Amino acid sequence: MLELLIILLISGAIILLATQAGPLVVGAFNHLQQKKAVVTEKRLDTMFIQVNKNKIVLFYSITPFFFGIVAFMFNGNFIIIFLAMAAGLALPALVIKKIEAQRKNKLQLQLVDGVMILSSSLKGGLSLIQAIEVLVEEMPAPISQEFGLILRENKMGVSLDESLRQLCDRMKIEELGFLVSSLLVAREAGGDLTKVLSRLATTIRDNSKLKEKVKTLTLQGRMQGMIMSVLPILFIGWVITFNRAHFDFMLNSETGRFLLIIAAVLQVVGMILIHRFSIIKI
């Protein structure tokens, strides 16, 4: 009788706590999703991608629960479900970051052709604004979108220098910074802008070739780093499939657990160091 009373009291306390804390948790979750949606909407807007904020909030809210349901269907382990929901929370930000990186990379590849169009237009006697109009007409997105925004800002009264600086701050591409700096210096100090742009196109082309060569030469090292990073995890999974009790001795002893934690920390540190060492900035 006493045990039943204790169970009823504990159950009532849990229900009361869930009733009181539930709306607060849901409200805090919705508030966080709204803030993330506003930031995401601004980031998408800078990439000329128009998405309704309500759809972004819905995407942010559904993704973790969808991942959790899928994990529950394949594996009912609570830890796996929790990790899947955490991955669902992080996925939208990773997707946006990937889209931004692809867009910057595509614009970087278009810069040489864009600079040559500007140079040819200036040689033909056009002004810089007219040369940018030719670039917008001749080139595809994303470079046409970015320089088209400069034209629209110029028509609204924003100075060309300020629009170019905003473009450089918005995209943060080294080669684009070279182009903007060349245009600003030439407008302030004078000089033959066509020659400057021709040399800049050659510099950007040579820089791109050097980056591709370095990327090719370091491919083997990066692949070795990836394999060495994943190999311990795969080995643990392989051992567990054959003998689930293989690590019980270490898990059941304090020293063993301490050694496993040290091994996990060292593995993470090694993966970070390998990633850092495999990146060569030019």
Buried (B, 14 or more C-beta within 10 A) or exposed (E): EEEEEEEEEEEEEEEEEEEEEEEEEEEEEEEEBBEBBEEBBEBBEEBEEEEEEEEBBEBBBEBBEBBBBEBBEEEEEEEBBEBBBEBBBEBBBEEBEEBBEEBBEEBBEBBBBBBBBBBBBBBEEBEBEEBBBBBBEBBEBBBBBBBBBBBEBBEEEBEBEEBBBBBBEEBEBEBBBBBBBBBBEBBEEEEEBBEBBBEBBEBBBEBBEEBEEEEEEBEEEBEEBBEEBEEBEEEEEEEEEEEEEEBEEBEEEEEBEEEEEEEEEEEEEBBEEBEEEBEEEE
